[in-house]
Structure formats: structure tokens, C-alpha cells
């Protein structure tokens, strides 16, 4: 009876670990994308700041370019930069939370396998196909 309960607990922990790992990878991918957006906004800002105020600037909308005032483009890029920073800090918090959850699940798995050496032997004897 205890063996069946341990097996059920193992399957549940394994599922939580897989789910948490997937969420962690998703957050890491989102962070990478936001870092790219932040870098593009920063580089665009640097280039726009070097231009004289009376320079004609264009905004890309799909395949078309629309004439926009330099100040408007500067404000838009600054907002993108700030939004990216905010999103990155939020994602960093989520990442840290998920990493703690993952460590907790790993510890629970380790404890379970130490408590039930028979279950550990069964798992080790399984073949992966």
C-alpha cells in the first residue's frame, strides 16, 4: 500500500517537474525576446539622438514608411525601452519563483527516492524507448 502511494507521489512530482521546467523555459525565451526589443530600442534611440532636429524621419509600418517628427519617434523608442525594462524585471521575478519551485520539487523527489529504495531501483531498471 505504501509502495503504491510512493509511486503515485513520484508520478505527481515528475509531472510538476516537467510542467515547471516548461514554464521556466518559456519565461527564459520571453526574457530573451524582451532583451532583443530593449537593445533595438536603445540602438534606435542612439541613432535618432545624433540626427539634427529638422531631419525627416520615417516610421516603418509593415512594408510602408510614414513621415513622422523626430520627437515622436524618440518618445516612442523611449517608451519601448521602458516597457521592455519593466517586462524584463517582471519576468525575472517569475523566473526566480519558478527556479525555487523547481528546486523544491527536486528536493521532494530526492527525499522520496531516499525513503523508498525499492522505488528508486524500479525507476532505474525502466528502459526508455
N, C-alpha and C positions, 0 to 999 in steps of 0.2 A: 504494500500500500504506500509506504513512504517512497519506494522506488518510483512508483507512478507519479507521485506528487513532485518529486525532484525532476523527473523527465518533463512534466508539464511546465514547471518553473523554468527549466532550461530553454524550452521552445519559446516561452514568452519572452525571456531575456534576450534570446537570439533575435527575435522579431523586433524588439525595441532597439537593439543594437543596429540592425540593418536600417531601420527607419531613421534613427538619429544620424547615422553615417550619411544617409542620403540627404537629409536636411542640411547637414554640415557642408557637404559638397555643393549643394545648391546656394547656400549663403556665400561660400567662397567664390563661386562663379559670379554671383551678383556683385560682390565686392570688387572683383577684377574688372567687371564691366563699368562700374561706377568710377573706379580709378582711371580707366581709359577716358571716360567722359570728362573727368576733372582735369586730366592732363591736356585734352584737346581744348577745353575752355581756357585753361591757363595760357597755352601757346597762342591761341587766337587773341586773347587779351593783350599779350605782349606785342604781337604784331600790330594790332589796332592802335595801341598807345604810341607807337613810333610814327604813325601817319599824321600829317597836318590835319587840323580840324576841318578844312574846306575840301578834303579829299572825298570823291564819290566812292561810297562803299555799297556793296551789294550783299543781300542775304539770299542764301540758297533755299529754294522751296522746291523740293523734288529735283526735276531737271531744269527748272527755270531759275533765273536770278532777278531779284527785285531790288531796285534802288532804295536804300534806307539811309537815314542820317547816321553818322559815325557814333554819336552819343547813344542812340537807341541800340545799336549793335553792342557797344561797350556795356550798357546796362544789362542787356540780355545775356551776354557771356559771363558777367559777374554773378548774375542770378544762377546760371547753370553751375558755376563753380561753387557757390554757397550751397545750392541744393545737393550737389554731389558730396560735399563735405559732410552735410547733415546725414545723408543716406549712409555714407560710409561709417560714421560713428554709430548709427543705429544698427547697422549690420554687424559691426564689431561687437556690440553688446550681445546680439543674438548668437554670434559665433562663440563668444566666451561661455554663454549659457549652455549651448549645445555641447561644447567640449567638456564642461562639467558633468552634464548628463551622460555623455559617452564614458567618461572615466568612472562614474558611479555604476553604470551597467557592467563595465569590465570588471570592477571590483566584486560586484554581486555574482557574476559568472565565476570568477576565480574562487570565491568563497563556496559557492555551490559545488564546484568540482572538487574542492578540497574536502568538503563534508562527505561526499559520496564518490569514493574512488572507483566503485563499480560503474557508475555513470560515465566517469572520465574514460575508463577502459572501453566502454561501449562506443563512445564517440570516436575515440582514437582508432577503433577497429573498423569503423564505417569506411566504405570506399566511395570516393567522389567520382561520378561519371559525367 
